[in-house]
Amino acid sequence: MKIRVLDDADMVAMEAAKTIAAEARSTVMTRGKFVMAVSGGKTPWQMLRVLSGEDVPWKYVHVFQVDERVAPAGDPDRNLTHLLKSLLEQAPLRPEQIYAMPVEDRDLEAATANYARTLEEIAGSPPVLDLAHLGLGPDGHTASLVPGDPVLEITDADVALTGVYQERRRMTLTYPMLNRSRRILWVVTGAEKAGMLVRLRAGDISIPAGRIRQDKALVLVDRAAADRSEPA
């Protein structure tokens, strides 16, 4: 795991966007397409707005969701709502190149299986993401892999449903899916994340984020979050 400390959240968003753009260019050159999955959050939405102005081979980019709340279309709780505003409305990316988690479907179990099949269609079997963007919660969660949820123990599915967390059920990529990623990009900002960042860096598997592979991980962090963690 490499940790890079930047002055503030704005700088983290800018550096994250540049990192994704560089990975996209390199991957398209070598494999012909770039498949990434993105998480939600204030800094990530800023990251995507910056990314929309970067030199990216958009024609060959495919964007999946790391996780999503079960909520109606357009709901401000939905990651997709912000993803569309931050990226689709700004970048020359076709709508069909963003793959929304089907959380509006009546049969959510079938919807998770359908999303897993879409991943296979785009990213191979088993599907492999070129880059997974993750955040870190103050409780140590990442994606919608939250403390105490049975979803943490799933080993035979790439997409799953959680129980209720912060008043919403979630659909999420699981550990098997995330840990096959060629690159993990963590974006961590805010003093409330400092304690969990220490545990993440230490590979503390008692927190959900600590079970994400570290060998291909880059952590971009602001000084507030890095306050208790020396950069690697």
Rosetta blueprint (number, residue, H / E / L):
1 M L
2 K E
3 I E
4 R E
5 V E
6 L E
7 D L
8 D L
9 A H
10 D H
11 M H
12 V H
13 A H
14 M H
15 E H
16 A H
17 A H
18 K H
19 T H
20 I H
21 A H
22 A H
23 E H
24 A H
25 R H
26 S H
27 T H
28 V H
29 M H
30 T H
31 R H
32 G L
33 K L
34 F E
35 V E
36 M E
37 A E
38 V E
39 S L
40 G L
41 G L
42 K H
43 T H
44 P H
45 W H
46 Q H
47 M H
48 L H
49 R H
50 V H
51 L H
52 S L
53 G L
54 E L
55 D L
56 V L
57 P L
58 W H
59 K H
60 Y H
61 V E
62 H E
63 V E
64 F E
65 Q E
66 V L
67 D E
68 E E
69 R E
70 V L
71 A L
72 P L
73 A L
74 G L
75 D L
76 P L
77 D L
78 R L
79 N H
80 L H
81 T H
82 H H
83 L H
84 L H
85 K H
86 S H
87 L H
88 L H
89 E L
90 Q L
91 A L
92 P L
93 L L
94 R L
95 P H
96 E H
97 Q H
98 I E
99 Y E
100 A L
101 M L
102 P L
103 V L
104 E L
105 D L
106 R L
107 D L
108 L H
109 E H
110 A H
111 A H
112 T H
113 A H
114 N H
115 Y H
116 A H
117 R H
118 T H
119 L H
120 E H
121 E H
122 I H
123 A H
124 G L
125 S L
126 P L
127 P L
128 V L
129 L L
130 D L
131 L E
132 A E
133 H E
134 L E
135 G L
136 L L
137 G L
138 P L
139 D L
140 G L
141 H L
142 T E
143 A L
144 S L
145 L E
146 V L
147 P L
148 G L
149 D L
150 P H
151 V H
152 L H
153 E H
154 I L
155 T L
156 D L
157 A L
158 D L
159 V E
160 A E
161 L E
162 T L
163 G L
164 V L
165 Y E
166 Q L
167 E L
168 R E
169 R L
170 R E
171 M E
172 T E
173 L E
174 T L
175 Y H
176 P H
177 M H
178 L H
179 N H
180 R L
181 S L
182 R L
183 R L
184 I E
185 L E
186 W E
187 V E
188 V E
189 T L
190 G L
191 A H
192 E H
193 K H
194 A H
195 G H
196 M H
197 L H
198 V H
199 R H
200 L H
201 R H
202 A L
203 G L
204 D L
205 I L
206 S L
207 I L
208 P H
209 A H
210 G H
211 R H
212 I L
213 R L
214 Q L
215 D L
216 K L
217 A E
218 L E
219 V E
220 L E
221 V E
222 D E
223 R L
224 A L
225 A H
226 A H
227 D H
228 R H
229 S L
230 E L
231 P L
232 A L
